[in-house]
């Protein structure tokens, strides 16, 4: 499922974890979090805040902090895949995870439905703490960590959790990278047949 199409690439939220969805925003030739508007869009799409939350405070400093945390999460995820340590990134994520995430509360609407709202205006560090805690949850859950994969698509650096039935998924998305691979394979066969 994707949200929004502002900017050069459509934001996607199909990696299986919020922290991996953040990493995915930097896995393209152009940064998907290039300005505050895109970060606002990502924060809502990742469900870090309810859709009606006021994100007026999001500015270039928020973008800087989110992209910095994105780098730490990416370093840790790649280290987990390679079975190696990443102490510098781990130190930063652990420190951030110790911070309280945004406060939430349940509110009843006029029609009697329950909705989740924030207990105050969204702030950058608590939102980053939610991403950091998701990273800690991924790293410390052996079953989830065992599902961590890197897309095999040409020029794709996305990470995802492989929840497919046989755990043989090769691409971050069958519709995106999988389709590109099938088209490329078809072209190679057609070219080979034309030469023969």
Secondary structure in CASP SS format (residue, H / E / C, confidence):
PFRMAT SS
TARGET T0000
AUTHOR 0000-0000-0000
METHOD secondary structure of the structure
MODEL  1
X C 1.00
X E 1.00
X E 1.00
X C 1.00
X C 1.00
X C 1.00
X C 1.00
X C 1.00
X C 1.00
X C 1.00
X E 1.00
X E 1.00
X C 1.00
X C 1.00
X C 1.00
X C 1.00
X C 1.00
X H 1.00
X H 1.00
X H 1.00
X H 1.00
X H 1.00
X H 1.00
X H 1.00
X C 1.00
X C 1.00
X C 1.00
X C 1.00
X C 1.00
X C 1.00
X C 1.00
X C 1.00
X C 1.00
X C 1.00
X C 1.00
X H 1.00
X H 1.00
X H 1.00
X H 1.00
X H 1.00
X H 1.00
X H 1.00
X H 1.00
X H 1.00
X H 1.00
X C 1.00
X C 1.00
X C 1.00
X C 1.00
X C 1.00
X C 1.00
X C 1.00
X C 1.00
X C 1.00
X C 1.00
X C 1.00
X C 1.00
X C 1.00
X C 1.00
X H 1.00
X H 1.00
X H 1.00
X H 1.00
X H 1.00
X H 1.00
X H 1.00
X H 1.00
X H 1.00
X H 1.00
X H 1.00
X H 1.00
X H 1.00
X H 1.00
X H 1.00
X H 1.00
X H 1.00
X H 1.00
X H 1.00
X H 1.00
X H 1.00
X H 1.00
X H 1.00
X C 1.00
X C 1.00
X C 1.00
X C 1.00
X H 1.00
X H 1.00
X H 1.00
X H 1.00
X H 1.00
X H 1.00
X H 1.00
X H 1.00
X H 1.00
X H 1.00
X H 1.00
X C 1.00
X C 1.00
X C 1.00
X C 1.00
X C 1.00
X C 1.00
X E 1.00
X E 1.00
X E 1.00
X E 1.00
X E 1.00
X C 1.00
X C 1.00
X C 1.00
X C 1.00
X C 1.00
X E 1.00
X E 1.00
X E 1.00
X E 1.00
X E 1.00
X C 1.00
X C 1.00
X C 1.00
X C 1.00
X C 1.00
X H 1.00
X H 1.00
X H 1.00
X H 1.00
X H 1.00
X H 1.00
X H 1.00
X H 1.00
X H 1.00
X H 1.00
X H 1.00
X H 1.00
X H 1.00
X H 1.00
X H 1.00
X H 1.00
X H 1.00
X C 1.00
X H 1.00
X H 1.00
X H 1.00
X H 1.00
X C 1.00
X C 1.00
X E 1.00
X E 1.00
X E 1.00
X C 1.00
X C 1.00
X C 1.00
X C 1.00
X C 1.00
X C 1.00
X C 1.00
X C 1.00
X E 1.00
X E 1.00
X E 1.00
X C 1.00
X C 1.00
X C 1.00
X C 1.00
X C 1.00
X C 1.00
X C 1.00
X C 1.00
X C 1.00
X C 1.00
X C 1.00
X C 1.00
X H 1.00
X H 1.00
X H 1.00
X H 1.00
X H 1.00
X H 1.00
X H 1.00
X H 1.00
X H 1.00
X H 1.00
X H 1.00
X H 1.00
X H 1.00
X H 1.00
X H 1.00
X H 1.00
X H 1.00
X H 1.00
X H 1.00
X H 1.00
X H 1.00
X H 1.00
X C 1.00
END
